[in-house]
């Protein structure tokens, strides 16, 4: 029986990640509880258990007295002498107890103590496992829709993908495997409650870490991310090794690495730019693919004035202002974009010490139609909030 007990404890330790020592302690406590239910008291009851063999002993410590007033706590000198002639009044005698004689109620209570401990330790183990995964990406299996929320199975526990954390337009089928970002893990009486996201910017960062070895080992650092989930993301990268091109590392051979991330994000466009400590160069890079004539950045006010060629204005602003908005979020600057003609009319060239006509020649056709003909009409200043 003791061998079977040890085997059961080993199974619990492997399958549910519950320590054998914790379960042995629970068994000892359950036997004490059984004694209390059987005898009415358990203050003097002691339990010892051999962790290697599974053998256990239950005994009561009783004080030797001339006249017994409480048989649960005391033993007469005569009875003690029968056990050993060396006992005298005031000594403590250990009396073995037969746990097999415990009543049904006492046994049931002992069983409940063990089961409760198993549930508590399993819940604690689950919480610790998934808490260590907080702010990371994992693969989940779509279970079912709960109203507008989605239940995602993460293996040993289900997580909730709330409507606010879902990408607009994305739909999933049951049993579909998807990547999710673990936002928060809360400990509750019913087990860990896990919230996940498909819209968080760090989802993109973690996906690049899994796909790009240079990002994973720290050679290439993702300095900033600006994301409009389901549409477009801009990331700024910097290399800590002069021999490693950060953008090329993230793009991969024939775009293999970035395409893998794009595929996981269901076709979301990703712009990868070089980080620069000079805010003017950073803003110029962030407005890519638009060409820029001049950038004047005020670091104290976190504002920047940008001049672009006339044919690049709507590309710089982007459809519905998206390109400028993401560039502002990425850099943290409030960006005011003006066309070459607008800048001339406002006298900005003179203020910046430039000559009108310094704009670069077009290297490719204007992408006005692709980025939206009405972008200029919709234009307004965007900050990085």
Helices and strands as residue ranges (DSSP letters): H 2-15, H 20-39, E 45-49, E 56-65, E 74-76, H 77-83, E 92-97, G 99-101, H 104-131, E 137-146, E 149-153, E 158-161, G 163-165, E 177-188, E 191-197, H 201-211, H 213-216, E 220-228, E 232-239, H 246-251, G 253-255, H 256-264, E 269-274, H 279-286, E 294-298, E 303-308, G 310-312, H 313-317, G 319-321, H 322-331, E 334-339, H 340-346, H 348-352, H 368-371, H 375-378
